[in-house]
Amino acid sequence: MTYSIIAHDPRTDEIGVAVASRFFACGAAVPYLGARCAVATQAFVNPIWGVEGRARLAGGESAETVLADLVARDEGRAIRQCHMMDTQGRFAAHTGADCVDWAGHLVGARHSVAGNMLVSGEVIEACFSAYLRADGSMAERLLAAMEAGEAAGGDKRGRQAAGLTVHRGQDYPYLSLRVDDDADPLSELRRLLDVAGERYLHVAEALPTAENFSGLPDRAPIDRAITEAEARRAAEGRASRSRATETGT
């Protein structure tokens, strides 16, 4: 009922997961990310695979070992699908024999894609290849990959929800966006990503980290970056895509 991508950028050490489905709130049900690892549990979702898998991967176990153990212990393994990345950047994937066609996965050196209940295998092939071709931030590349999968047919039942999460070496997300119920969730996700770039990501850059407990406790550089971004957008003739209301005077 879903297709998703996990990716790691060794240059920035960012990891990200994106997902789309004809299933409500898939962005909440599928991805489980830590500072340096990620799990996507889907098909007939088992959230324990996500919770336990993330904890064990964060503790240093290999993706292959963790996934093999989860599969062996779960009597529902035939209807489960999962892929994951460990703290060493190694990937593993499982597609149960009884997952609804089309179902399968592709695993590469820096990213993996898995999907079930899809129009055809071209969906994950398009998603996988598009990520390799895409430019820009991790979030932009993940979204471009998902859009390519949708263009190839996506979920054969239709569209409803999508999600995108990126971590930058912390246990909390640098960016986490969800569209839980929409006729065109990936388009809405792109709008949210655009809006995030207007103000939110400038704040995210200054947040405290495990290495820097205070972060950047100064509003001036953040406000300056936001003002400069607004000026660039105005010069390019691009209006804000935010739907936020303004306080009346």
Secondary structure, DSSP 8 states (H G I E B T S, - for coil): -EEEEEEEETTTTEEEEEEEESSTTHHHHSEEE-SS-EEEEEES--HHHHHHHHHHHHTT--HHHHHHHHHHH-TTGGGEEEEEE-TTS-EEEEE-TTS-SS-EEEE-SSEEEEEESBS-THHHHHHHHHHHH--SSHHHHHHHHHHHHHHTT-BTT---EEEEEEESSSSS-SEEEEE-S-SSHHHHHHHHHHHIIIIIHHHHTTS--SS-TT----HHHHHHHHHHHHHHHHHTT------------
